[in-house]
């Protein structure tokens, strides 16, 4: 919330009077920075005394995307998704991973699918990971 | 896990960094490729930026840094805040035009 508060020009100028702008560029994929900014925006809007005060919405850049977003591998539709489990076939898989047991083979048709009209493409997580394969394998 | 993808908003980030007078890079060690790329965004503007970097472990890339603070995020945040406040009072450029870019890396602060 402290960082989100810097997105409000009035707050930023209290801390640094000659500040022109503030930007948070984050690799975090938990979406917490954006949630803090949204909560601050709602709180200010609900308070009569601060109704004219609005945080700068573009001040937070999540350069690696967000864990709780999905992207369709066919139509590129991006949507927030907080379903747990994200689909019935993946229910309980976190326990299997935790126990280091063999993961089940799940048919592609049972994995999360795009709900856009006439699409149904396979969904992927909305976060980006740019570590190269060479680094992983050591080659 | 997806490999070899390009992070979002790089052009936008580049513009922000170019006009920034102060960048704070927290919690990224330059040891993975994405962090390396992101460091380049900051470091190619080396002469234009006042930089404070919080790195618990010294990294070869750190040698050219102006102000590397060898602390963890929890203890280093206060030290970096003190230095910034100090610099705001002593670097006239920051009074003329001051934009702030922060990269929190993969560390949640």
gemmi code that builds the backbone of each chain (N, CA, C; Angstrom):
import gemmi

chains = {
    "A": [
        ("UNK", (0.839, -1.217, 0.000), (0.000, 0.000, 0.000), (0.867, 1.257, 0.000)),
        ("UNK", (2.039, 1.165, 0.638), (2.934, 2.330, 0.691), (3.390, 2.694, -0.713)),
        ("UNK", (3.758, 1.670, -1.488), (4.224, 1.925, -2.853), (3.065, 2.411, -3.718)),
        ("UNK", (1.906, 1.818, -3.520), (0.729, 2.260, -4.283), (0.435, 3.733, -4.002)),
        ("UNK", (0.668, 4.156, -2.767), (0.387, 5.555, -2.390), (1.243, 6.533, -3.186)),
        ("UNK", (2.418, 6.081, -3.639), (3.274, 6.968, -4.431), (2.677, 7.240, -5.813)),
        ("UNK", (1.672, 6.452, -6.188), (0.988, 6.675, -7.459), (0.033, 7.867, -7.381)),
        ("UNK", (-0.177, 8.353, -6.175), (-1.009, 9.553, -5.999), (-0.078, 10.761, -6.017)),
        ("UNK", (-0.296, 11.665, -6.979), (0.622, 12.798, -7.147), (0.794, 13.607, -5.863)),
        ("UNK", (-0.319, 13.815, -5.160), (-0.269, 14.622, -3.941), (0.647, 13.979, -2.895)),
        ("UNK", (0.583, 12.646, -2.770), (1.441, 11.941, -1.814), (2.892, 11.996, -2.260)),
        ("UNK", (3.106, 11.761, -3.547), (4.467, 11.769, -4.091), (5.119, 13.127, -3.845)),
        ("UNK", (4.343, 14.199, -4.014), (4.919, 15.544, -3.851), (5.191, 15.892, -2.397)),
        ("UNK", (4.483, 15.227, -1.496), (4.795, 15.425, -0.072), (6.166, 14.825, 0.246)),
        ("UNK", (6.450, 13.682, -0.379), (7.726, 13.012, -0.125), (8.845, 13.680, -0.910)),
        ("UNK", (8.571, 14.006, -2.151), (9.567, 14.671, -3.000), (8.872, 15.788, -3.769)),
        ("UNK", (8.980, 17.035, -3.287), (8.201, 18.150, -3.856), (8.404, 18.352, -5.348)),
        ("UNK", (9.582, 18.038, -5.888), (9.802, 18.292, -7.310), (9.584, 17.051, -8.171)),
        ("UNK", (8.977, 16.024, -7.601), (8.736, 14.800, -8.359), (7.749, 15.044, -9.494)),
        ("UNK", (8.079, 14.511, -10.650), (7.172, 14.619, -11.791), (6.350, 13.358, -11.968)),
        ("UNK", (6.974, 12.220, -11.707), (6.249, 10.972, -11.908), (6.884, 9.853, -11.091)),
        ("UNK", (6.120, 8.782, -10.955), (6.591, 7.608, -10.242), (6.180, 6.380, -11.041)),
        ("UNK", (7.076, 5.415, -11.119), (6.713, 4.156, -11.783), (7.296, 2.983, -11.011)),
        ("UNK", (6.494, 1.979, -10.839), (6.968, 0.725, -10.261), (7.020, -0.307, -11.381)),
        ("UNK", (8.221, -0.783, -11.700), (8.378, -1.850, -12.689), (8.719, -3.103, -11.895)),
        ("UNK", (7.829, -4.067, -11.899), (8.040, -5.227, -11.029), (8.050, -6.541, -11.798)),
        ("UNK", (8.891, -7.446, -11.313), (8.898, -8.809, -11.842), (7.923, -9.688, -11.059)),
        ("UNK", (7.379, -9.154, -9.982), (6.452, -9.957, -9.174), (5.243, -10.373, -10.004)),
        ("UNK", (4.798, -11.587, -9.804), (3.661, -12.094, -10.581), (2.457, -12.343, -9.690)),
        ("UNK", (2.555, -11.935, -8.421), (1.461, -12.205, -7.481), (0.297, -11.221, -7.612)),
        ("UNK", (0.483, -10.150, -8.372), (-0.602, -9.193, -8.585), (-0.899, -8.321, -7.388)),
        ("UNK", (-0.097, -8.425, -6.326), (-0.408, -7.688, -5.090), (-0.256, -6.175, -5.272)),
        ("UNK", (0.723, -5.768, -6.058), (0.917, -4.322, -6.275), (-0.312, -3.719, -6.950)),
        ("UNK", (-0.820, -4.414, -7.950), (-2.017, -3.924, -8.661), (-3.231, -3.921, -7.739)),
        ("UNK", (-3.349, -4.983, -6.913), (-4.486, -5.049, -5.977), (-4.434, -3.906, -4.977)),
        ("UNK", (-3.212, -3.585, -4.521), (-3.054, -2.473, -3.578), (-3.473, -1.159, -4.235)),
        ("UNK", (-3.090, -0.988, -5.489), (-3.447, 0.243, -6.207), (-4.961, 0.325, -6.412)),
        ("UNK", (-5.574, -0.805, -6.772), (-7.030, -0.827, -6.966), (-7.756, -0.516, -5.659)),
        ("UNK", (-7.250, -1.095, -4.555), (-7.892, -0.855, -3.251), (-7.772, 0.620, -2.858)),
        ("UNK", (-6.593, 1.182, -3.123), (-6.385, 2.594, -2.804), (-7.325, 3.473, -3.633)),
        ("UNK", (-7.469, 3.146, -4.905), (-8.368, 3.896, -5.796), (-9.797, 3.851, -5.252)),
        ("UNK", (-10.257, 2.660, -4.843), (-11.613, 2.507, -4.303), (-11.779, 3.280, -2.999)),
        ("UNK", (-10.772, 3.200, -2.128), (-10.847, 3.889, -0.831), (-10.957, 5.394, -1.033)),
        ("UNK", (-10.153, 5.930, -1.944), (-10.174, 7.374, -2.190), (-11.506, 7.800, -2.802)),
        ("UNK", (-12.019, 6.962, -3.723), (-13.289, 7.295, -4.394), (-14.455, 7.307, -3.412)),
        ("UNK", (-14.355, 6.462, -2.380), (-15.455, 6.350, -1.420), (-15.428, 7.465, -0.371)),
        ("UNK", (-14.325, 8.192, -0.327), (-14.194, 9.242, 0.678), (-14.412, 10.609, 0.032)),
        ("UNK", (-15.433, 11.318, 0.492), (-15.820, 12.604, -0.095), (-14.641, 13.588, -0.154)),
        ("UNK", (-13.840, 13.586, 0.900), (-12.733, 14.545, 0.994), (-11.641, 14.280, -0.041)),
        ("UNK", (-11.559, 13.027, -0.520), (-10.483, 12.675, -1.454), (-11.013, 12.322, -2.840)),
        ("UNK", (-12.252, 12.694, -3.110), (-12.880, 12.275, -4.360), (-12.116, 12.753, -5.599)),
        ("UNK", (-11.471, 13.918, -5.473), (-10.737, 14.468, -6.618), (-9.340, 13.855, -6.759)),
        ("UNK", (-8.926, 13.106, -5.748), (-7.576, 12.533, -5.757), (-7.618, 11.148, -6.395)),
        ("UNK", (-6.875, 10.969, -7.462), (-6.868, 9.645, -8.104), (-5.437, 9.179, -8.352)),
        ("UNK", (-5.148, 7.929, -8.012), (-3.821, 7.390, -8.311), (-3.621, 7.275, -9.825)),
        ("UNK", (-2.388, 7.354, -10.253), (-2.045, 7.190, -11.662), (-2.104, 5.698, -12.015)),
        ("UNK", (-3.082, 5.272, -12.853), (-3.260, 3.826, -13.088), (-2.104, 3.171, -13.824)),
        ("UNK", (-1.344, 3.966, -14.579), (-0.249, 3.387, -15.377), (1.066, 3.314, -14.601)),
        ("UNK", (1.034, 3.614, -13.312), (2.298, 3.722, -12.567), (2.878, 2.360, -12.178)),
        ("UNK", (2.079, 1.306, -12.275), (2.580, -0.021, -11.925), (2.633, -0.889, -13.179)),
        ("UNK", (3.823, -1.385, -13.479), (4.014, -2.225, -14.671), (4.462, -3.606, -14.220)),
        ("UNK", (3.637, -4.600, -14.487), (3.974, -5.989, -14.119), (4.588, -6.660, -15.347)),
        ("UNK", (5.899, -6.566, -15.451), (6.552, -6.952, -16.702), (6.542, -8.464, -16.964)),
        ("UNK", (6.306, -9.260, -15.941), (6.246, -10.710, -16.152), (4.819, -11.246, -16.111)),
        ("UNK", (3.869, -10.357, -16.245), (2.480, -10.798, -16.242), (1.997, -11.125, -14.844)),
        ("UNK", (0.956, -11.954, -14.776), (0.335, -12.235, -13.479), (-0.039, -13.711, -13.378)),
        ("UNK", (0.260, -14.304, -12.246), (-0.008, -15.721, -12.021), (-1.492, -16.052, -12.127)),
        ("UNK", (-2.330, -15.132, -11.701), (-3.766, -15.397, -11.675), (-4.479, -14.929, -12.944)),
        ("UNK", (-3.711, -14.756, -14.018), (-4.305, -14.508, -15.325), (-4.122, -15.764, -16.172)),
        ("UNK", (-5.024, -15.946, -17.111), (-4.818, -16.996, -18.112), (-4.775, -16.345, -19.498)),
        ("UNK", (-4.017, -16.971, -20.399), (-3.962, -16.494, -21.781), (-4.311, -17.675, -22.679)),
        ("UNK", (-5.190, -17.436, -23.627), (-5.561, -18.506, -24.553), (-4.447, -18.690, -25.582)),
        ("UNK", (-4.047, -19.948, -25.776), (-2.969, -20.219, -26.732), (-3.453, -20.124, -28.182)),
        ("UNK", (-4.790, -19.967, -28.362), (-5.302, -19.813, -29.735), (-5.680, -18.381, -30.051)),
        ("UNK", (-6.500, -17.770, -29.177), (-7.001, -16.426, -29.505), (-6.319, -15.331, -28.679)),
        ("UNK", (-5.388, -15.697, -27.794), (-4.629, -14.739, -26.967), (-5.492, -13.976, -25.963)),
        ("UNK", (-6.736, -14.430, -25.765), (-7.594, -13.733, -24.804), (-6.994, -13.854, -23.401)),
        ("UNK", (-6.866, -12.715, -22.745), (-6.292, -12.692, -21.396), (-7.412, -12.405, -20.397)),
        ("UNK", (-7.484, -13.208, -19.330), (-8.542, -12.997, -18.344), (-8.056, -13.398, -16.957)),
        ("UNK", (-8.495, -12.645, -15.920), (-8.152, -13.071, -14.559), (-8.880, -14.366, -14.211)),
        ("UNK", (-8.222, -15.231, -13.450), (-8.851, -16.499, -13.073), (-8.354, -16.899, -11.679)),
        ("UNK", (-9.266, -16.842, -10.706), (-8.906, -17.212, -9.336), (-9.549, -18.532, -8.919)),
        ("UNK", (-10.040, -19.295, -9.891), (-10.680, -20.576, -9.566), (-9.678, -21.545, -8.942)),
        ("UNK", (-10.117, -22.239, -7.919), (-9.254, -23.226, -7.264), (-10.073, -24.474, -6.912)),
        ("UNK", (-9.847, -25.588, -7.638), (-8.878, -25.767, -8.724), (-9.326, -25.039, -9.990)),
        ("UNK", (-8.376, -24.825, -10.878), (-8.703, -24.104, -12.109), (-9.581, -24.958, -13.026)),
        ("UNK", (-9.492, -26.299, -12.880), (-10.401, -27.220, -13.572), (-10.446, -28.513, -12.750)),
        ("UNK", (-11.529, -29.297, -12.859), (-11.667, -30.497, -12.016), (-10.492, -31.464, -12.124)),
        ("UNK", (-9.922, -31.621, -13.313), (-8.841, -32.605, -13.509), (-7.577, -32.242, -12.730)),
        ("UNK", (-7.430, -30.974, -12.385), (-6.220, -30.548, -11.661), (-6.447, -30.485, -10.154)),
        ("UNK", (-7.631, -30.899, -9.706), (-7.925, -30.876, -8.271), (-6.978, -31.832, -7.531)),
        ("UNK", (-6.344, -31.325, -6.503), (-5.493, -32.173, -5.667), (-4.098, -32.425, -6.205)),
        ("UNK", (-3.760, -31.868, -7.370), (-2.422, -32.128, -7.936), (-1.327, -31.500, -7.074)),
        ("UNK", (-1.687, -30.444, -6.338), (-0.666, -29.812, -5.492), (-0.210, -30.781, -4.385)),
        ("UNK", (-1.138, -31.653, -3.942), (-0.781, -32.642, -2.911), (0.176, -33.673, -3.499)),
        ("UNK", (-0.099, -34.077, -4.744), (0.762, -35.063, -5.423), (2.176, -34.502, -5.582)),
        ("UNK", (2.261, -33.229, -5.971), (3.582, -32.599, -6.148), (4.293, -32.508, -4.808)),
        ("UNK", (3.536, -32.128, -3.777), (4.120, -31.992, -2.440), (4.690, -33.323, -1.939)),
        ("UNK", (3.977, -34.408, -2.242), (4.440, -35.740, -1.806), (5.497, -36.317, -2.741)),
        ("UNK", (5.792, -35.551, -3.801), (6.769, -35.991, -4.817), (6.374, -37.329, -5.429)),
        ("UNK", (5.074, -37.487, -5.614), (4.577, -38.702, -6.252), (4.470, -38.472, -7.757)),
        ("UNK", (4.339, -39.557, -8.488), (4.201, -39.456, -9.944), (2.934, -38.674, -10.306)),
        ("UNK", (3.103, -37.645, -11.144), (1.938, -36.848, -11.538), (1.087, -37.615, -12.549)),
        ("UNK", (-0.230, -37.478, -12.466), (-1.093, -38.212, -13.413), (-1.007, -37.611, -14.811)),
        ("UNK", (-1.257, -38.434, -15.803), (-1.339, -37.937, -17.181), (-2.766, -37.452, -17.397)),
        ("UNK", (-2.903, -36.188, -17.704), (-4.244, -35.600, -17.871), (-4.464, -35.306, -19.356)),
        ("UNK", (-5.552, -35.807, -19.927), (-5.828, -35.519, -21.346), (-5.943, -34.018, -21.583)),
        ("UNK", (-5.452, -33.573, -22.738), (-5.516, -32.143, -23.064), (-6.938, -31.604, -22.973)),
        ("UNK", (-7.907, -32.477, -23.311), (-9.307, -32.029, -23.319), (-9.811, -31.703, -21.914)),
        ("UNK", (-9.118, -32.238, -20.883), (-9.543, -31.976, -19.502), (-8.833, -30.772, -18.874)),
        ("UNK", (-7.900, -30.184, -19.594), (-7.169, -29.022, -19.064), (-7.990, -27.745, -19.289)),
        ("UNK", (-7.638, -26.657, -18.611), (-8.432, -25.419, -18.733), (-8.544, -24.939, -20.180)),
        ("UNK", (-9.759, -24.556, -20.535), (-10.038, -24.159, -21.924), (-10.614, -22.746, -21.979)),
        ("UNK", (-10.352, -22.085, -23.076), (-10.853, -20.726, -23.295), (-12.379, -20.742, -23.405)),
        ("UNK", (-13.014, -19.769, -22.757), (-14.478, -19.719, -22.774), (-15.005, -18.657, -23.745)),
        ("UNK", (-14.102, -18.092, -24.543), (-14.555, -17.120, -25.538), (-15.411, -17.833, -26.586)),
        ("UNK", (-16.405, -17.127, -27.136), (-17.264, -17.771, -28.148), (-16.439, -18.340, -29.313)),
        ("UNK", (-16.760, -19.552, -29.707), (-16.117, -20.218, -30.849), (-14.607, -20.394, -30.693)),
        ("UNK", (-14.116, -20.462, -29.470), (-12.672, -20.660, -29.318), (-12.384, -22.026, -28.684)),
        ("UNK", (-12.394, -22.106, -27.347), (-12.119, -23.380, -26.683), (-10.654, -23.773, -26.686)),
        ("UNK", (-9.764, -22.816, -26.993), (-8.320, -23.093, -27.024), (-7.780, -23.426, -25.635)),
        ("UNK", (-6.616, -24.046, -25.614), (-5.970, -24.407, -24.356), (-5.470, -23.133, -23.665)),
        ("UNK", (-5.716, -23.049, -22.351), (-5.261, -21.880, -21.605), (-3.869, -22.131, -21.032)),
        ("UNK", (-3.092, -21.078, -20.938), (-1.781, -21.137, -20.292), (-1.740, -20.074, -19.193)),
        ("UNK", (-0.811, -20.180, -18.254), (-0.721, -19.157, -17.221), (-0.353, -17.797, -17.817)),
        ("UNK", (-0.790, -16.744, -17.175), (-0.565, -15.388, -17.695), (0.746, -14.775, -17.252)),
        ("UNK", (1.661, -15.590, -16.816), (2.952, -15.012, -16.432), (4.032, -15.511, -17.357)),
        ("UNK", (5.050, -14.690, -17.495), (6.102, -14.952, -18.466), (7.391, -15.294, -17.736)),
        ("UNK", (8.057, -16.302, -18.212), (9.305, -16.708, -17.591), (10.349, -16.799, -18.678)),
        ("UNK", (11.389, -15.974, -18.569), (12.296, -15.828, -19.707), (13.643, -16.507, -19.505)),
        ("UNK", (13.754, -17.304, -18.456), (14.998, -18.042, -18.259), (15.240, -18.947, -19.466)),
        ("UNK", (16.442, -18.869, -20.041), (16.676, -19.656, -21.251), (16.936, -21.118, -20.908)),
        ("UNK", (16.620, -21.998, -21.834), (16.824, -23.430, -21.622), (18.313, -23.724, -21.421)),
        ("UNK", (19.163, -22.967, -22.117), (20.611, -23.174, -21.989), (21.050, -23.006, -20.538)),
        ("UNK", (20.434, -22.044, -19.852), (20.808, -21.814, -18.456), (20.365, -22.978, -17.572)),
        ("UNK", (19.207, -23.521, -17.888), (18.677, -24.611, -17.079), (19.533, -25.858, -17.236)),
        ("UNK", (19.908, -26.157, -18.486), (20.665, -27.377, -18.741), (22.159, -27.185, -18.525)),
        ("UNK", (22.583, -25.948, -18.411), (23.994, -25.663, -18.205), (24.787, -25.635, -19.504)),
        ("UNK", (24.100, -25.721, -20.649), (24.788, -25.666, -21.946), (24.743, -24.252, -22.514)),
    ],
    "B": [
        ("UNK", (5.781, -23.773, -17.335), (6.840, -22.778, -17.485), (7.105, -22.522, -18.970)),
        ("UNK", (7.144, -21.280, -19.364), (7.403, -20.941, -20.760), (8.794, -20.336, -20.868)),
        ("UNK", (9.542, -20.737, -21.898), (10.921, -20.281, -22.008), (11.090, -19.313, -23.172)),
        ("UNK", (12.075, -18.451, -23.021), (12.480, -17.594, -24.129), (11.483, -16.509, -24.484)),
        ("UNK", (10.544, -16.201, -23.606), (9.566, -15.164, -23.918), (10.104, -13.789, -23.549)),
        ("UNK", (9.556, -12.798, -24.181), (9.984, -11.426, -23.921), (9.042, -10.819, -22.885)),
        ("UNK", (9.585, -10.202, -21.830), (8.711, -9.587, -20.826), (7.815, -8.511, -21.445)),
        ("UNK", (6.738, -8.212, -20.749), (5.780, -7.207, -21.235), (6.350, -5.789, -21.145)),
        ("UNK", (5.788, -4.916, -21.948), (5.940, -3.459, -21.801), (7.387, -2.955, -21.849)),
        ("UNK", (8.264, -3.657, -22.568), (9.672, -3.234, -22.542), (9.873, -1.819, -23.108)),
        ("UNK", (9.125, -1.464, -24.153), (9.278, -0.118, -24.743), (8.858, 0.953, -23.735)),
        ("UNK", (7.734, 0.659, -23.070), (7.209, 1.593, -22.070), (8.216, 1.750, -20.921)),
        ("UNK", (8.762, 0.608, -20.487), (9.740, 0.614, -19.392), (10.976, 1.392, -19.816)),
        ("UNK", (11.395, 1.201, -21.055), (12.560, 1.901, -21.579), (12.357, 3.418, -21.505)),
        ("UNK", (11.156, 3.860, -21.880), (10.860, 5.306, -21.834), (10.929, 5.827, -20.403)),
        ("UNK", (10.362, 5.042, -19.478), (10.365, 5.452, -18.068), (11.791, 5.573, -17.549)),
        ("UNK", (12.601, 4.562, -17.873), (13.988, 4.557, -17.385), (14.768, 5.719, -17.992)),
        ("UNK", (14.500, 6.012, -19.272), (15.233, 7.100, -19.926), (14.977, 8.446, -19.280)),
        ("UNK", (13.759, 8.653, -18.771), (13.485, 9.961, -18.178), (13.668, 9.956, -16.659)),
        ("UNK", (14.013, 8.793, -16.106), (14.173, 8.714, -14.656), (15.495, 9.332, -14.212)),
        ("UNK", (15.457, 10.042, -13.111), (16.676, 10.568, -12.511), (17.158, 9.671, -11.382)),
        ("UNK", (16.293, 8.804, -10.935), (16.663, 7.911, -9.848), (15.995, 6.556, -10.075)),
        ("UNK", (16.785, 5.499, -10.042), (16.224, 4.151, -10.172), (16.640, 3.338, -8.962)),
        ("UNK", (15.716, 2.633, -8.397), (16.030, 1.748, -7.272), (15.776, 0.329, -7.733)),
        ("UNK", (16.813, -0.492, -7.713), (16.680, -1.886, -8.138), (16.807, -2.741, -6.895)),
        ("UNK", (15.746, -3.464, -6.558), (15.738, -4.245, -5.323), (15.458, -5.715, -5.631)),
        ("UNK", (16.269, -6.580, -5.090), (15.929, -7.995, -5.057), (16.168, -8.760, -6.330)),
        ("UNK", (17.036, -8.263, -7.193), (17.346, -9.035, -8.388), (18.859, -9.192, -8.484)),
        ("UNK", (19.308, -10.405, -8.703), (20.730, -10.712, -8.558), (21.491, -10.733, -9.884)),
        ("UNK", (20.805, -10.538, -10.970), (21.399, -10.617, -12.316), (21.845, -12.024, -12.678)),
        ("UNK", (21.452, -13.004, -11.924), (21.929, -14.357, -12.189), (20.981, -15.158, -13.072)),
        ("UNK", (19.810, -14.648, -13.338), (18.939, -15.290, -14.320), (18.793, -14.349, -15.506)),
        ("UNK", (18.459, -14.917, -16.641), (18.518, -14.140, -17.865), (17.589, -12.929, -17.848)),
        ("UNK", (16.386, -13.100, -17.351), (15.454, -11.971, -17.387), (16.013, -10.805, -16.602)),
        ("UNK", (16.582, -11.091, -15.425), (17.128, -10.020, -14.603), (18.297, -9.347, -15.318)),
        ("UNK", (19.068, -10.151, -16.017), (20.196, -9.620, -16.777), (19.717, -8.590, -17.799)),
        ("UNK", (18.685, -8.989, -18.556), (18.127, -8.108, -19.575), (17.621, -6.835, -18.934)),
        ("UNK", (16.917, -7.001, -17.816), (16.341, -5.831, -17.154), (17.436, -4.935, -16.588)),
        ("UNK", (18.514, -5.533, -16.129), (19.635, -4.726, -15.647), (20.223, -3.898, -16.771)),
        ("UNK", (20.287, -4.479, -17.968), (20.845, -3.727, -19.092), (20.033, -2.472, -19.355)),
        ("UNK", (18.724, -2.574, -19.175), (17.873, -1.402, -19.381), (18.346, -0.267, -18.475)),
        ("UNK", (18.672, -0.617, -17.251), (19.109, 0.393, -16.299), (20.546, 0.814, -16.560)),
        ("UNK", (21.422, -0.156, -16.850), (22.838, 0.161, -16.854), (23.336, 0.834, -18.121)),
        ("UNK", (22.589, 0.745, -19.220), (23.080, 1.456, -20.390), (22.885, 2.953, -20.230)),
        ("UNK", (22.125, 3.342, -19.242), (21.965, 4.762, -18.923), (22.791, 5.147, -17.692)),
        ("UNK", (23.834, 4.392, -17.475), (24.652, 4.527, -16.277), (25.012, 5.959, -15.915)),
        ("UNK", (25.436, 6.736, -16.909), (25.914, 8.093, -16.623), (24.776, 9.053, -16.316)),
        ("UNK", (23.586, 8.688, -16.691), (22.466, 9.612, -16.514), (21.732, 9.389, -15.199)),
        ("UNK", (21.920, 8.221, -14.612), (21.120, 7.865, -13.448), (21.907, 7.922, -12.147)),
        ("UNK", (21.219, 8.298, -11.099), (21.746, 8.091, -9.761), (21.196, 6.746, -9.309)),
        ("UNK", (22.088, 5.828, -8.981), (21.616, 4.465, -8.747), (21.925, 3.986, -7.327)),
        ("UNK", (20.973, 3.317, -6.762), (21.153, 2.658, -5.473), (20.727, 1.213, -5.663)),
        ("UNK", (21.595, 0.304, -5.381), (21.251, -1.103, -5.614), (21.448, -1.911, -4.338)),
        ("UNK", (20.436, -2.665, -4.017), (20.445, -3.498, -2.827), (20.734, -4.927, -3.259)),
        ("UNK", (21.931, -5.410, -2.968), (22.298, -6.774, -3.344), (23.001, -7.440, -2.165)),
        ("UNK", (22.384, -8.433, -1.556), (23.026, -9.096, -0.412), (24.347, -9.754, -0.791)),
        ("UNK", (24.427, -10.250, -2.042), (25.634, -10.943, -2.492), (26.263, -10.145, -3.626)),
        ("UNK", (27.550, -9.906, -3.517), (28.234, -9.134, -4.553), (28.273, -9.930, -5.862)),
        ("UNK", (27.956, -9.252, -6.933), (27.931, -9.870, -8.250), (28.909, -9.105, -9.136)),
        ("UNK", (29.599, -9.783, -10.086), (30.562, -9.088, -10.940), (30.001, -7.829, -11.598)),
        ("UNK", (28.725, -7.873, -11.971), (28.118, -6.709, -12.616), (28.029, -5.521, -11.669)),
        ("UNK", (28.188, -5.787, -10.386), (27.974, -4.743, -9.390), (29.148, -3.777, -9.287)),
        ("UNK", (30.291, -4.166, -9.833), (31.503, -3.388, -9.580), (31.404, -1.942, -10.028)),
        ("UNK", (30.684, -1.724, -11.110), (30.629, -0.367, -11.640), (29.520, 0.477, -11.003)),
        ("UNK", (28.827, -0.102, -10.090), (27.711, 0.635, -9.492), (28.207, 1.778, -8.614)),
        ("UNK", (27.440, 2.835, -8.585), (27.815, 3.966, -7.748), (27.529, 3.692, -6.286)),
        ("UNK", (26.398, 3.115, -6.015), (26.016, 2.924, -4.618), (25.388, 1.557, -4.425)),
        ("UNK", (26.214, 0.597, -4.163), (25.690, -0.738, -3.896), (25.598, -0.949, -2.396)),
        ("UNK", (24.456, -1.340, -1.939), (24.259, -1.553, -0.509), (24.164, -3.061, -0.271)),
        ("UNK", (25.150, -3.620, 0.418), (25.208, -5.085, 0.548), (24.324, -5.626, 1.660)),
        ("UNK", (23.046, -5.291, 1.613), (22.134, -5.738, 2.662), (20.996, -6.548, 2.058)),
        ("UNK", (20.323, -7.301, 2.922), (19.089, -7.963, 2.492), (18.010, -6.882, 2.378)),
        ("UNK", (16.907, -7.251, 1.748), (15.849, -6.272, 1.539), (15.322, -5.716, 2.849)),
        ("UNK", (15.152, -6.606, 3.832), (14.529, -6.154, 5.082), (15.387, -5.125, 5.814)),
        ("UNK", (16.682, -5.326, 5.860), (17.519, -4.356, 6.565), (17.970, -3.230, 5.635)),
        ("UNK", (18.081, -3.538, 4.355), (18.607, -2.549, 3.418), (17.617, -1.468, 3.035)),
        ("UNK", (16.336, -1.756, 3.174), (15.324, -0.774, 2.768), (15.491, 0.535, 3.536)),
        ("UNK", (15.790, 0.437, 4.829), (15.968, 1.649, 5.633), (17.223, 2.403, 5.209)),
        ("UNK", (18.288, 1.640, 4.926), (19.546, 2.274, 4.523), (19.378, 3.008, 3.198)),
        ("UNK", (18.657, 2.376, 2.286), (18.464, 2.981, 0.965), (17.587, 4.239, 1.097)),
        ("UNK", (16.608, 4.176, 1.980), (15.736, 5.335, 2.199), (16.551, 6.514, 2.739)),
        ("UNK", (17.453, 6.212, 3.675), (18.291, 7.284, 4.245), (19.155, 7.908, 3.154)),
        ("UNK", (19.730, 7.086, 2.290), (20.598, 7.603, 1.228), (19.813, 8.446, 0.229)),
        ("UNK", (18.607, 7.995, -0.086), (17.793, 8.752, -1.051), (17.446, 10.116, -0.470)),
        ("UNK", (17.025, 10.114, 0.786), (16.667, 11.383, 1.427), (17.884, 12.305, 1.440)),
        ("UNK", (19.054, 11.731, 1.714), (20.290, 12.507, 1.715), (20.535, 13.087, 0.321)),
        ("UNK", (20.385, 12.236, -0.702), (20.678, 12.688, -2.060), (19.698, 13.758, -2.521)),
        ("UNK", (18.458, 13.662, -2.065), (17.463, 14.665, -2.468), (17.874, 16.049, -1.983)),
        ("UNK", (18.594, 16.076, -0.879), (19.031, 17.355, -0.346), (20.337, 17.838, -0.948)),
        ("UNK", (21.040, 16.964, -1.656), (22.375, 17.340, -2.107), (22.594, 17.237, -3.604)),
        ("UNK", (21.646, 16.702, -4.323), (21.818, 16.594, -5.777), (20.816, 17.534, -6.449)),
        ("UNK", (21.304, 18.698, -6.918), (20.389, 19.697, -7.485), (19.549, 19.157, -8.626)),
        ("UNK", (20.130, 18.241, -9.430), (19.415, 17.690, -10.587), (18.069, 17.095, -10.165)),
        ("UNK", (18.071, 16.489, -9.001), (16.851, 15.843, -8.546), (15.764, 16.862, -8.221)),
        ("UNK", (16.173, 18.077, -7.918), (15.178, 19.116, -7.673), (14.614, 19.667, -8.983)),
        ("UNK", (15.443, 19.631, -10.020), (15.008, 20.167, -11.304), (13.963, 19.268, -11.957)),
        ("UNK", (14.254, 18.009, -12.008), (13.301, 17.087, -12.639), (13.540, 15.721, -12.035)),
        ("UNK", (12.552, 15.201, -11.383), (12.767, 13.971, -10.644), (11.685, 12.954, -10.971)),
        ("UNK", (12.110, 11.879, -11.584), (11.193, 10.760, -11.793), (11.820, 9.549, -11.137)),
        ("UNK", (10.997, 8.675, -10.672), (11.499, 7.549, -9.895), (11.079, 6.230, -10.533)),
        ("UNK", (12.054, 5.399, -10.805), (11.741, 4.072, -11.340), (12.192, 3.033, -10.331)),
        ("UNK", (11.336, 2.124, -9.992), (11.691, 1.094, -9.021), (11.475, -0.277, -9.644)),
        ("UNK", (12.454, -1.112, -9.487), (12.274, -2.504, -9.881), (12.406, -3.337, -8.615)),
        ("UNK", (11.343, -3.977, -8.224), (11.382, -4.746, -6.990), (11.834, -6.181, -7.212)),
        ("UNK", (12.214, -6.477, -8.428), (12.694, -7.828, -8.689), (11.657, -8.857, -8.329)),
        ("UNK", (12.113, -9.985, -7.899), (11.159, -11.029, -7.542), (10.924, -11.032, -6.036)),
        ("UNK", (11.401, -10.003, -5.371), (11.248, -9.932, -3.926), (9.972, -9.174, -3.576)),
        ("UNK", (9.199, -9.720, -2.682), (8.012, -9.009, -2.220), (8.405, -8.128, -1.049)),
        ("UNK", (8.183, -6.861, -1.192), (8.552, -5.919, -0.131), (7.283, -5.368, 0.504)),
    ],
}
model = gemmi.Model(1)
for chain_id, residues in chains.items():
    chain = gemmi.Chain(chain_id)
    for i, (resn, *xyz) in enumerate(residues, 1):
        res = gemmi.Residue()
        res.name, res.seqid = resn, gemmi.SeqId(i, " ")
        for name, pos in zip(("N", "CA", "C"), xyz):
            atom = gemmi.Atom()
            atom.name, atom.element = name, gemmi.Element(name[0])
            atom.pos, atom.b_iso = gemmi.Position(*pos), 0.0
            res.add_atom(atom)
        chain.add_residue(res)
    model.add_chain(chain)
structure = gemmi.Structure()
structure.add_model(model)
structure.setup_entities()
